[in-house]
C-alpha cells in the first residue's frame, strides 16, 4: 500500500516589511521579516512538502511565493477580493494580519482541489507585460495632456512639444515590445493573431502574452481569465442582469474592446455584429460579445497552431 502523503497547510499574510505565517498543524502565528534570508530559514524549518497559501499584495508576495515553489512546496496565491468574500461567507468580523493568515490557510485547506497552483512567471514575459502596461499609462497621460493644455495661448507651442515627446516615448516602448517578442520566438503566434480582422499588433501581443502565461483548459477558461465571461445571478423567478466578471487585467479588456470596434467595420465580422444588434444587443453589449469572439478565435489559432482562414465565415449564432 502506497504511503499517504500528508501536506501541512500554511497561510502567509504579506506586508512590505514582514510576513505573518499561520501553521495549521501547530495552530500558531509567527512573524518573520519579508527578506530572502528570513524566508529561506523558515522554509528550511519545514518538514516535508507543504501546502502554502500566500496573499497577493502588489509585488511583495513574489519573494516568498517564488522561494517556496523553488523549495518544492505547493503554492497558491490568493487575491484580496477572494479572501474578503471568504471572510464574509464564514462570518469573520475581525480583519488583522494574523486573522488573514489563519483565513488563508483555512481557505486553501478546504478549496485547494478547485484552485490553480501558482506557477512562477517567466521574467521576460513579466517585463513584456509591464512594458505594455507602461505604454497604456503613457497613452492615457498624453490624452489628458492634450485635453488639459489646449487653448493656452502663448504656451501652445510648449504644450505641443511636450505631447510630441510623449508620442516619441510611446513609439520607443512599442519598438521595445516587438523586439522582445521576437527574441522570445513569438513571431509565428503574433502573425496568427494579427491576421484576425480587427486585431492590431498590440492586441495580438497582449493575447499571446496571456496565452503563454499558463495552460488553459479551454477557450472558456481563457475568456474567464481575462474577465470577459458573464456573471449569472438567477433565483427562482428572478433573472438578474448579466454583467462581466471583470476579473484579470483591465488593459487586456480595453485592447480587445478597441479591437472589436475596428472589427465590426470589417467585412468578415459585419454580419456577426449585425446579428447581435438584431437580437436586441446594445452597441456596447454587441462590441463586448465581439471582443469575446475575437478572444476565442485567437485562442483556437494559438492552441492548435493554425493560421486564420478568412474563407471560414464567422458563425452568427454564437
PALO-735773 format. One line per 3 residues: number of its first residue (from 1); for each residue x, y, z of N, C-alpha, C, CB. Coordinates in pm, whole numbers, plus 50000, padded with zeros to 5 digits. Each point is the difference from the previous one (the first is absolute). Glycine has a CB too. Example, Ala and Ser with C-alpha at 12.3 -4.5 7.8 and 13.67 -1.06 7.14 Angstrom:
// PALO-735773
1> 51319 49431 50780 49911 50119 50000 50090 50120 50000 49811 49883 50125  50154 50222 49803 50082 50119 50006 49923 50109 50073 50118 49937 49785
This chain:
// PALO-735773
1> 50085 49880 50000 49915 50120 50000 50089 50125 50000 49815 49875 50124  50152 50217 49785 50080 50123 49990 49983 50082 50127 49977 50001 49748  50133 50059 50294 49997 50083 50120 49928 50131 49971 50215 49897 50080
4> 49693 50139 50005 49923 50122 49980 50084 50122 50035 49788 49876 50051  50212 50222 49859 50077 50122 50021 49910 50103 50067 50147 49952 49799  49893 50093 50318 49924 50101 50072 50068 50135 49982 49920 49829 50170
7> 50010 50261 49765 50056 50133 49975 49947 50097 50106 50018 49954 49750  50072 50107 50320 49962 50101 50098 49967 50129 49928 50145 49893 50176  49758 50180 49874 49954 50122 49937 50045 50121 50081 49802 49878 49902
10> 50247 50222 50025 50045 50125 50063 49933 50117 49928 50223 49896 50068  49737 50203 50009 49945 50123 49944 50098 50114 50024 49765 49919 50038  50265 50156 49856 50099 50107 50009 49936 50133 49962 50186 49838 49947
13> 49795 50248 50153 49953 50136 49975 50122 50087 49973 49794 49968 50146  50201 50111 49747 50118 50070 49950 49991 50149 50025 50027 49823 49827  50080 50234 50225 50019 50144 50009 50135 50034 49938 49856 50017 50210
16> 50169 50112 49772 50127 50039 49938 50120 49954 50083 49885 50199 49898  50106 49814 50235 50116 49975 50086 49998 49863 50067 50009 50242 50037  49874 49694 49977 49995 49875 50073 49893 49907 49944 50081 50119 50204
19> 49925 49756 49845 49902 49897 49965 49944 49941 50128 50121 49949 49783  49746 50039 50222 49935 49929 50109 49962 49862 49949 49913 50216 50103  50141 49680 49962 49986 49863 49951 49924 49916 50102 50215 50021 49869
22> 49675 49922 50086 49920 49913 50086 50027 49855 49964 49821 50177 50022  50207 49743 50079 50021 49857 49982 49873 49926 50038 50247 50024 50046  49692 49907 49858 49879 49925 50029 50024 49885 50094 49916 50064 49780
25> 50206 49881 50219 50032 49887 50087 50015 50044 50146 50113 49887 49805  49957 50225 50216 50027 50046 50136 49895 50098 50051 50241 49967 49955  49683 50095 49951 49898 50095 50040 50057 50130 50054 49855 49809 50049
28> 50265 50230 49905 50065 50121 50048 50036 50091 49883 50090 49875 50198  49929 50253 49830 50041 50099 49901 50135 50056 50040 49759 50057 49947  50335 49941 49961 50131 50060 50024 50025 50109 49897 50087 49785 50098
31> 49993 50315 49940 50033 50109 49911 50148 49996 49967 49813 50141 50095  50218 49866 49775 50139 50005 49956 50017 50119 49905 50026 49748 50026  50099 50291 49953 50028 50108 49906 49974 49954 49857 50171 50094 50157
34> 49782 49997 49760 49977 49968 49860 50129 50021 49922 49756 50067 50018  50343 49852 50014 50129 50003 49934 50036 49860 49954 50074 50197 50140  50014 49793 49764 50038 49870 49945 50059 49909 50106 50039 50108 49779
37> 50046 49947 50307 50064 49919 50103 49902 49944 50101 50201 50136 49971  49707 49949 50078 49902 49955 50098 49904 49898 49939 50017 50221 50116  49942 49802 49759 49909 49905 49933 50069 49866 49980 49884 50189 49884
40> 50243 49814 50076 50076 49876 49979 50014 49921 50130 50125 50110 49812  49901 49960 50299 50013 49933 50129 49868 49934 50041 50177 50165 50067  49712 49905 49909 49869 49942 50035 49970 49878 49915 49919 50227 50068
43> 50110 49779 49802 49972 49887 49912 50084 49879 50038 49943 50160 49816  50181 49862 50228 50085 49888 50040 49951 49936 50130 50193 50111 49886  49727 49963 50190 49949 49944 50126 49880 49908 49978 50081 50205 50116
46> 49862 49795 49764 49884 49917 49971 50044 49857 49971 49876 50200 49910  50045 49705 50135 50030 49859 49976 49905 49946 49894 50083 49971 50238  49973 49988 49650 49918 49946 49893 49935 50108 49915 49960 49802 50141
49> 49966 50151 49759 49933 50093 49909 49880 50063 50069 50076 49864 49801  49909 50268 50179 49891 50074 50064 49912 50066 49896 50145 50041 50200  49734 49990 49843 49905 50075 49919 49998 50143 50057 49857 49791 49945
52> 50186 50307 49975 50021 50136 50050 49908 50096 49926 50240 49948 50058  49675 50121 50018 49909 50100 49945 50058 50139 50026 49799 49848 50036  50220 50229 49857 50064 50131 50010 49903 50106 49951 50229 49898 49967
55> 49760 50210 50109 49916 50110 49957 50071 50082 49892 49892 50008 50228  50036 50024 49664 50056 50083 49893 49996 50146 50045 49925 49835 49821  50192 50226 50194 50010 50138 50047 50101 50073 49913 49939 49933 50237
58> 50012 50136 49659 50088 50071 49907 50108 49903 49954 49955 50224 50114  50171 49809 49910 50109 49909 49963 50070 49942 50123 50032 50130 49789  49916 49899 50332 50070 49961 50122 49987 49851 50031 49960 50229 50085
61> 49946 49704 49848 49984 49856 50021 50088 49915 49911 49768 50046 50068  50297 50017 49835 50072 49923 49898 50120 49925 50058 49927 50167 49831  50140 49893 50269 50119 49935 50056 49963 49870 50072 50108 50225 50025
64> 49794 49782 50065 49964 49879 50075 49937 49895 49909 49967 50140 50206  49952 49903 49697 49939 49903 49908 50106 49933 49915 49790 50137 49995  50304 49941 49952 50105 49944 49915 50091 49906 50075 49989 50203 49864
67> 50053 49836 50258 50089 49914 50077 49931 49874 50047 50124 50202 50073  49747 49808 49962 49926 49881 50042 49984 49902 49884 49878 50137 50170  50094 49914 49711 49987 49914 49883 50133 49933 49967 49817 50147 49913
70> 50292 49930 50095 50132 49945 49971 50040 49893 50102 50064 50218 49896  49879 49788 50224 50031 49901 50104 49914 49875 49989 50067 50187 50149  49846 49807 49751 49921 49880 49975 49865 49997 50067 50210 49886 49976
73> 49740 50228 50072 49870 50005 50066 49891 50039 49900 50112 50059 50218  49764 49907 49817 49885 50043 49921 49964 50142 50043 49914 49760 49974  50074 50330 49930 49975 50140 50030 49870 50044 49935 50248 50045 50018
76> 49668 50020 50060 49875 50058 49952 50003 50149 50032 49872 49780 50033  50111 50303 49866 49996 50145 50019 49853 50042 49995 50232 50034 49897  49720 50026 50212 49860 50036 50015 49987 50152 49999 49953 49789 50132
79> 49962 50263 49779 49984 50146 49995 49912 50048 50115 50027 49995 49750  49987 50134 50281 49936 50057 50119 49848 49996 49991 50198 50148 50029  49746 49867 49851 49854 50000 49986 49941 49865 50035 50020 50174 49822
82> 50043 49718 50131 49951 49866 50033 50007 49976 50150 50074 49918 49775  50035 50128 50286 50015 49981 50144 49895 50080 50076 50246 49960 49970  49724 50160 49982 49898 50083 50063 49863 49934 49992 50132 50206 49942
85> 49834 49740 49941 49871 49933 49984 49993 49874 50087 49983 50090 49764  50128 49840 50247 50003 49880 50083 49983 50036 50148 50149 49886 49831  49912 50225 50211 49986 50047 50137 49854 50029 50033 50231 50097 49990
88> 49700 49967 49917 49858 50030 50021 49917 49872 50002 50032 50222 49889  50005 49682 50025 49921 49876 49991 50009 49918 50128 50040 49999 49754  50075 50002 50313 50016 49920 50121 49968 50080 50126 50174 49865 49882
91> 49786 50262 50100 49955 50079 50114 50110 50056 50087 49802 49862 49996  50316 50159 49947 50110 50061 50077 49987 50152 49992 50152 49800 49954  49843 50265 50163 49987 50145 50003 50135 50070 50013 49775 49972 50100
94> 50321 49962 49963 50131 50062 50023 50083 49997 49872 49993 49930 50243  50086 50177 49737 50089 50009 49884 50136 50048 50049 49806 50049 49840  50283 49855 50189 50137 50031 50040 50094 49911 49920 49927 50068 50234
97> 50201 49960 49771 50097 49918 49927 49997 49856 50050 50144 50202 49964  49847 49779 50169 49998 49865 50056 49873 49925 49960 50139 50082 50193  49747 49988 49812 49875 49935 49960 50003 49963 49851 49877 50130 50178
100> 50182 49955 49740 50006 49969 49857 50089 49879 49972 49963 50242 49950  50145 49743 50125 50086 49883 49982 49923 49872 50031 50202 50139 50060  49719 49864 50049 49918 49883 50035 49896 49974 49892 50034 50048 50244
103> 49904 50058 49706 49895 49986 49899 50056 49946 49869 49876 50188 50107  50244 49854 49856 50063 49950 49879 50022 49849 50008 50112 50223 49967  49940 49733 50147 50023 49856 50017 49869 49924 49996 50204 50049 50136
106> 49693 50003 49927 49870 49933 50001 49941 49993 49860 49962 50079 50235  50048 50030 49691 49944 50006 49864 50066 49897 49908 49951 50243 50034  50181 49754 49967 50071 49908 49910 49986 49856 50047 50162 50182 49943
109> 49833 49795 50187 49981 49865 50052 49868 49941 49950 50136 50060 50203  49760 50022 49793 49869 49952 49961 49979 49998 49849 49915 50088 50215  50148 50006 49714 49968 50021 49858 50114 49970 49904 49842 50169 50077
112> 50267 49771 49968 50118 49986 49914 49973 49916 49876 50141 50024 50202  49763 49883 49807 49971 49917 49882 49936 50082 49887 49972 49802 50151  49971 50313 49882 49936 50084 49900 50088 50118 49958 49780 49934 50095
115> 50338 50078 49964 50087 50114 49974 50115 49959 49908 49939 50099 50223  50115 50001 49711 50113 49978 49908 50130 50022 50077 49861 50073 49799  50230 49833 50187 50132 50018 50061 50073 50117 49933 50011 49753 50054
118> 50059 50322 50029 50074 50115 49948 50124 49954 49927 49913 50143 50187  50115 49922 49701 50120 49973 49922 50081 50127 49991 49884 49819 49869  50247 50167 50146 50088 50117 49992 49999 50054 49858 50145 49910 50187
121> 49824 50219 49794 49999 50056 49866 50142 50016 49944 49787 50119 50056  50222 49873 49813 50128 50022 49934 50039 50148 50012 49954 49808 49839  50168 50223 50206 50040 50141 50018 49986 50083 49874 50157 49924 50175
124> 49875 50018 49710 49988 50075 49874 49854 50030 49968 50209 49891 49917  49702 50014 50111 49858 50024 49976 49946 50106 50096 49974 49764 49918  50074 50234 50206 49959 50101 50097 50042 50139 49953 50018 49832 50186
127> 50105 50179 49766 50048 50129 49951 49919 50046 49878 50231 49947 50086  49734 49958 49829 49922 50032 49881 49863 50055 50039 50122 49821 49871  49814 50114 50226 49869 50047 50043 50010 50137 50069 49925 49761 50027
130> 50181 50259 50050 50019 50131 50065 50019 50110 49896 50101 49885 50200  49972 50084 49694 50017 50098 49892 49866 50034 49936 50231 49913 49958  49686 49984 50022 49869 50023 49941 49915 50089 50090 50013 49777 49884
133> 49995 50200 50248 49925 50081 50095 50054 50144 50004 49952 49794 50136  50178 50220 49856 50060 50135 50000 49958 50077 49875 50196 49914 50133  49794 50015 49756 49954 50067 49878 49858 50052 50018 50148 49852 49862
136> 49766 50067 50200 49862 50043 50024 49997 50125 50088 49922 49762 49977  50164 50242 50124 50007 50118 50087 50046 50123 49923 50048 49851 50195  50050 50131 49717 50049 50111 49919 49891 50052 49906 50232 49905 50013
139> 49692 50004 49927 49893 50041 49909 49894 50079 50077 50041 49798 49854  49919 50154 50263 49900 50070 50081 50051 50138 50043 49912 49779 50080  50216 50227 49957 50059 50129 50040 50003 50098 49884 50138 49881 50170
142> 49895 50069 49712 50005 50087 49882 49863 50057 49968 50191 49866 49912  49706 50050 50099 49863 50048 49975 49962 50107 50101 49938 49775 49905  50095 50205 50222 49967 50098 50102 50074 50131 49976 49960 49815 50163
145> 50167 50174 49797 50077 50121 49971 49941 50077 49883 50206 49888 50087  49755 50040 49809 49942 50065 49883 49871 50074 50036 50101 49823 49853  49819 50117 50236 49874 50062 50039 50021 50117 50096 49888 49780 49968
148> 50203 50205 50128 50016 50103 50103 50087 50116 49956 49971 49822 50167  50116 50158 49732 50092 50106 49959 49954 50071 49873 50183 49873 50105  49694 50100 49853 49950 50069 49881 49961 50144 50035 49918 49780 49906
151> 50087 50307 49994 49960 50140 50015 50080 50072 50107 49773 49937 49925  50359 50047 50071 50084 50070 50097 50063 50126 49943 50046 49782 50107  49913 50254 49774 50054 50122 49942 50146 49987 49964 49834 50129 50131
154> 50249 49949 49937 50143 50003 49970 50073 49873 50038 49990 50241 50032  49947 49670 50043 50064 49876 50042 49965 49882 49911 49996 50087 50231  49931 49938 49661 49958 49889 49913 50119 49926 49941 49794 50126 49947
157> 50309 49948 50014 50117 49937 49940 50070 49908 50100 50029 50199 49848  49985 49848 50276 50064 49918 50103 49916 49876 50030 50105 50206 50099  49762 49810 49904 49911 49887 50026 50011 49895 49889 49844 50152 50124
160> 50160 49893 49751 50012 49906 49888 50134 49929 50002 49847 50143 49865  50259 49928 50177 50132 49936 50009 49998 49889 50105 50111 50216 49929  49821 49809 50183 49989 49900 50104 49922 49878 49951 50011 50181 50173
163> 49881 49842 49754 49918 49890 49949 50078 49920 49896 49790 50133 50042  50286 49936 49872 50080 49928 49901 50106 49914 50068 49961 50185 49835  50097 49866 50274 50100 49922 50073 49937 49874 50058 50128 50210 50054
166> 49751 49801 50001 49929 49883 50052 49974 49898 49889 49893 50144 50177  50069 49905 49706 49974 49911 49888 50128 49928 49955 49810 50150 49928  50303 49919 50079 50127 49937 49965 50036 49889 50099 50076 50215 49898
169> 49898 49810 50230 50027 49898 50101 49909 49879 49978 50071 50178 50165  49802 49845 49800 49907 49891 49972 50052 49915 49884 49807 50141 50083  50243 49923 49813 50054 49927 49886 50122 49917 50040 49916 50181 49848
172> 50168 49875 50241 50117 49925 50047 49958 49877 50079 50132 50212 50008  49765 49803 50075 49950 49886 50078 49943 49893 49905 49948 50154 50196  49981 49888 49701 49943 49904 49906 50110 49924 49926 49798 50148 49972
175> 50309 49921 49991 50112 49932 49935 50064 49899 50095 50041 50203 49857  49973 49835 50271 50058 49909 50098 49910 49877 50020 50111 50195 50115  49757 49826 49883 49906 49890 50015 50017 49898 49888 49840 50154 50115
178> 50160 49891 49763 50008 49908 49887 50139 49936 49991 49828 50138 49878  50275 49935 50160 50135 49942 49998 50011 49886 50101 50094 50223 49929  49854 49798 50191 50008 49895 50101 49911 49882 49964 50050 50172 50172
181> 49834 49853 49766 49913 49890 49958 50071 49913 49897 49797 50141 50045  50277 49921 49864 50075 49922 49901 50111 49919 50068 49950 50174 49824  50113 49883 50278 50105 49928 50071 49946 49877 50071 50122 50214 50030
184> 49751 49792 50013 49937 49886 50066 49953 49895 49901 49931 50152 50182  50081 49875 49689 49959 49904 49898 49851 49994 49977 50197 49872 50060  49735 50241 49961 49856 50005 49986 49955 50052 49864 49986 50033 50245
187> 50103 49975 49661 49966 50058 49871 49882 49932 49932 50236 50064 49978  49764 49803 50020 49891 49926 49933 49866 50022 50071 50167 49827 49925  49835 50170 50208 49875 50021 50075 49946 50140 49978 50077 49836 50171
190> 50012 50263 49823 49955 50137 49976 49938 50014 49862 50179 50084 50153  49879 49850 49748 49945 50006 49864 49863 49931 49995 50233 50004 49904  49751 49887 50169 49871 49930 50002 49890 50091 50055 50119 49781 50029
193> 49905 50280 50085 49897 50082 50063 49979 50131 49925 50058 49897 50220  50049 50159 49726 49988 50127 49927 49923 49982 49871 50216 50076 50099  49779 49801 49849 49927 49974 49875 49849 50005 50019 50190 49861 49925
196> 49762 50130 50199 49856 50006 50025 49953 50143 49975 50013 49811 50171  49886 50211 49746 49953 50136 49970 49962 50076 50127 49919 49919 49779  50139 50199 50236 49971 50085 50114 50106 49994 50108 49765 49968 49951
199> 50314 49926 50054 50102 49984 50104 50127 50070 49955 49900 49779 50074  50138 50326 49998 50120 50074 49969 50123 49938 50063 49863 50205 49982  50255 49852 49990 50125 49940 50052 50008 49999 50151 50111 50075 49795
202> 49840 50030 50274 50008 50003 50146 49901 49902 50063 50072 50240 49988  49807 49751 49955 49904 49904 50051 50050 49858 49977 49813 50161 49955  50248 49814 49929 50056 49868 49973 50108 49966 50102 49950 50029 49755
205> 50134 50068 50276 50107 49977 50098 49942 49970 50138 50151 50152 49869  49747 49924 50172 49938 49978 50131 49937 49861 50008 49957 50246 50020  49978 49709 49873 49938 49868 49998 50104 49889 50008 49811 50095 49866
208> 50300 49923 50064 50105 49898 50002 50064 49993 50139 50044 50038 49754  49980 50079 50308 50056 50000 50135 49907 49926 50096 50116 50219 49954  49754 49809 50036 49904 49935 50088 49995 49850 49976 49866 50212 50005
211> 50135 49749 49869 49995 49857 49965 50122 49927 50055 49870 50055 49793  50245 50012 50206 50125 49938 50043 50017 49998 50151 50100 50073 49787  49815 49996 50286 50017 50010 50145 49979 49867 50070 49925 50236 49986
214> 49977 49687 49972 49971 49871 50064 49920 49913 49903 50002 50107 50231  49977 49769 49808 49923 49907 49918 49850 50019 50027 50193 49835 50002  49732 50195 49895 49855 50016 50013 49931 49873 49950 50020 50252 49970
217> 49880 49705 50108 49930 49876 49964 49918 50016 49873 49992 49941 50241  49957 50179 49736 49909 50021 49887 49995 50149 49967 49864 49797 50064  50063 50234 49828 49978 50140 49965 49919 50071 50107 50010 49939 49758
220> 49899 49988 50308 49922 50059 50108 50090 50046 50113 49806 49855 49940  50293 50064 50096 50094 50037 50106 50083 50121 49958 50008 49761 50077  50029 50244 49795 50077 50113 49948 49919 50129 50009 50123 49846 49844
223> 49750 50147 50117 49912 50116 50006 49976 50042 50145 49889 49928 49786  50089 49973 50303 49976 50032 50141 50122 50062 50065 49838 49812 50010  50281 50145 49950 50123 50057 50056 50011 50149 49971 50111 49778 49973
226> 49834 50264 49914 50004 50140 49962 49883 50080 50055 50121 49932 49795  49785 50000 50272 49886 50070 50058 49892 50033 49899 50153 50092 50165  49842 49837 49722 49899 50024 49898 49884 49902 50008 50179 50092 49855
229> 49824 49820 50246 49888 49909 50018 49886 50072 50072 50158 49802 50007  49722 50144 49980 49880 50066 50052 49961 49941 50135 49922 50046 49765  50052 50042 50331 49953 49958 50131 49848 49985 49996 50195 50115 50115
232> 49755 49767 49921 49856 49972 50000 49951 49998 50144 50017 49867 49784  49877 50208 50244 49940 50003 50134 49849 49983 49986 50187 50150 50089  49769 49725 49925 49857 49967 49992 49957 49934 50130 50013 49974 49748
235> 49864 50048 50291 49944 49935 50118 49849 49991 49985 50190 50087 50145  49758 49791 49850 49857 49983 49981 49955 50059 49868 49968 50005 50248  49935 50085 49760 49952 50067 49879 50081 50125 49968 49772 49911 50047
238> 50319 50127 50043 50080 50120 49978 50113 49970 49902 49944 50084 50231  50072 50003 49673 50109 49990 49905 50084 50127 50009 49863 49851 49846  50255 50134 50210 50086 50116 50020 50062 50048 49870 50046 49919 50228
241> 50000 50203 49776 50065 50058 49883 50136 49935 49978 49879 50218 50039  50148 49745 49838 50128 49939 49966 50109 50106 49993 49882 49818 49873  50228 50156 50197 50113 50091 50001 50129 49923 49984 49873 50160 50145
244> 50230 49910 49807 50131 49938 49991 50059 49983 50140 50036 50099 49771  50041 49794 50247 50065 49980 50130 50113 50101 50022 49942 49757 49989  50118 50290 49901 50108 50099 50005 50119 49953 50085 49828 50179 49970
247> 50200 49694 50026 50121 49948 50062 50118 50026 49908 49868 49822 50124  50252 50165 49929 50116 50018 49916 50035 50146 49977 49944 49787 49893  50141 50235 50009 50054 50133 49976 49908 50082 49911 50231 49908 50027
250> 49732 50214 50015 49909 50082 49918 50062 50047 49868 49894 50074 50211  50238 49934 49783 50065 50044 49877 49974 49902 49887 50177 50114 50134  49820 49757 49898 49973 49899 49897 49858 50014 49949 50166 49844 50106
253> 49740 50180 49983 49861 50018 49956 49985 50127 49917 49920 49879 50205  50154 50226 49831 49994 50124 49924 50051 49978 49857 50031 50133 50212  50081 49796 49776 50055 49973 49867 49904 49916 49916 50231 50013 50097
256> 49707 49887 49965 49905 49916 49925 49876 50078 49961 50085 49800 50122  49869 50289 49964 49883 50082 49966 50032 50092 49882 49922 49991 50241  50197 50070 49762 50042 50083 49886 50012 49917 49873 50121 50154 50157
259> 49927 49722 49858 50010 49912 49884 49861 49969 49945 50211 49900 50092  49691 50082 49998 49863 49974 49955 49942 50120 49927 49970 49843 50192  50064 50277 49853 49952 50121 49932 50053 50005 49857 49991 50122 50220
262> 50132 49834 49761 50056 49995 49864 49943 49882 49922 50210 50109 50084  49768 49778 49985 49955 49879 49931 49857 50013 49949 50154 49868 50144  49759 50203 49928 49859 50007 49959 49983 50071 49867 49936 50001 50239
265> 50167 50071 49717 49994 50068 49869 50065 49917 49890 50002 50220 50117  50060 49667 49921 50064 49913 49903 49895 49909 49934 50216 50006 50134  49797 49968 49736 49902 49914 49933 49984 49863 50065 50056 50118 49790
268> 50052 49827 50265 49994 49866 50059 49906 49995 50121 50234 49960 49921  49762 50148 50158 49923 50000 50125 49869 50077 49991 50214 49980 50119  49759 50084 49769 49881 50086 49992 49871 49924 50029 50122 50139 49834
271> 49861 49744 50103 49877 49924 50019 49984 49953 50145 50013 49927 49761  50099 50033 50300 49993 49957 50139 49958 50115 50090 50178 49828 49956  49882 50288 50023 49965 50117 50082 49855 50041 49976 50239 50077 49993
274> 49717 49920 49880 49862 50038 49969 49902 49901 50062 50078 50105 49785  49957 49766 50218 49910 49901 50060 49984 50025 50150 50069 49833 49826  50036 50212 50239 49990 50032 50143 49907 50119 50023 50232 49912 50035
277> 49780 50189 49882 49913 50117 50014 49854 49963 49970 50191 50151 49936  49788 49760 49966 49864 49958 49967 49937 49919 50113 50064 49999 49759  50018 49936 50321 49950 49922 50113 49972 50087 50123 50127 49804 49913
280> 49893 50326 50074 49969 50092 50110 50118 50044 50081 49785 49893 50008  50336 50069 49954 50119 50044 50072 50020 50150 49979 50105 49771 49973  49933 50299 50133 50040 50140 49984 50134 50006 49928 49874 50066 50209
283> 50165 50053 49748 50127 50013 49930 50117 49954 50085 49905 50188 49871  50094 49851 50258 50108 49960 50089 50001 49850 50023 49988 50223 50110  49892 49719 49915 49992 49856 50024 50043 49920 49878 49814 50041 50162
286> 50151 50008 49720 50040 49931 49877 50151 50004 49981 49780 50059 49896  50283 50054 50139 50145 50010 49988 50070 49910 50101 49976 50236 49918  49967 49753 50202 50057 49910 50101 49991 49855 49951 49936 50162 50185
289> 49948 49802 49760 49984 49864 49947 50098 49974 49886 49757 50004 50065  50265 50095 49852 50095 49986 49890 50143 49988 50052 49846 50131 49852  50187 49945 50252 50135 49989 50057 50022 49861 50059 50000 50247 50049
292> 49893 49696 50011 50009 49864 50052 50020 49901 49885 49853 50063 50195  50080 49961 49693 50014 49913 49883 50143 50008 49945 49755 50032 49945  50301 50088 50051 50138 50016 49955 50097 49921 50088 49942 50228 49911
295> 50035 49778 50221 50086 49927 50092 49991 49850 49975 49971 50182 50170  49907 49767 49805 49983 49858 49976 50069 49956 49870 49783 50009 50124  50204 50072 49773 50064 49967 49872 50152 49997 50015 49807 50104 49875
298> 50246 49997 50193 50146 50005 50020 50048 49884 50086 49992 50249 49979  49929 49713 50121 50038 49885 50082 50007 49873 49914 49893 50108 50203  50009 49874 49710 49999 49882 49914 50122 49998 49909 49750 49998 50007
301> 50285 50117 49936 50117 50006 49913 50128 49967 50076 49883 50171 49860  50128 49882 50264 50123 49980 50077 50010 49858 50054 49995 50242 50061  49894 49703 49986 50004 49866 50058 50019 49892 49894 49853 50080 50185
304> 50091 49941 49695 50012 49902 49893 50116 50030 49905 49755 49965 50016  50311 50151 50006 50113 50041 49916 49962 49999 49852 50158 49909 50173  49727 50151 49798 49953 50010 49862 49990 50147 49960 49874 49783 50024
307> 50111 50239 49847 49989 50136 49948 49854 50036 49978 50227 49978 49892  49743 50149 50115 49864 50048 49980 49959 49980 49855 50029 50167 50185  49852 49777 49797 49946 49976 49865 49878 50090 49980 50085 49759 50000
310> 49928 50346 49920 49886 50091 49979 49884 49936 49925 50162 50186 50001  49858 49696 49939 49894 49933 49927 49896 49940 50095 50162 49951 49815  49879 50024 50311 49907 49949 50100 49927 50117 50060 50146 49799 50049
313> 49730 50217 49917 49924 50117 50043 49966 49990 50148 49906 50024 49770  50086 50092 50295 49966 50005 50142 49856 49955 50021 50164 50188 50034  49815 49724 50065 49866 49951 50032 49919 50112 50062 50088 49765 50033
316> 49790 50254 49923 49917 50110 50049 49907 49957 50114 50011 50100 49772  50004 49776 50276 49908 49953 50105 50068 49984 50134 49870 49884 49825  50260 50145 50185 50071 49986 50127 50068 50130 50037 50035 49756 49956
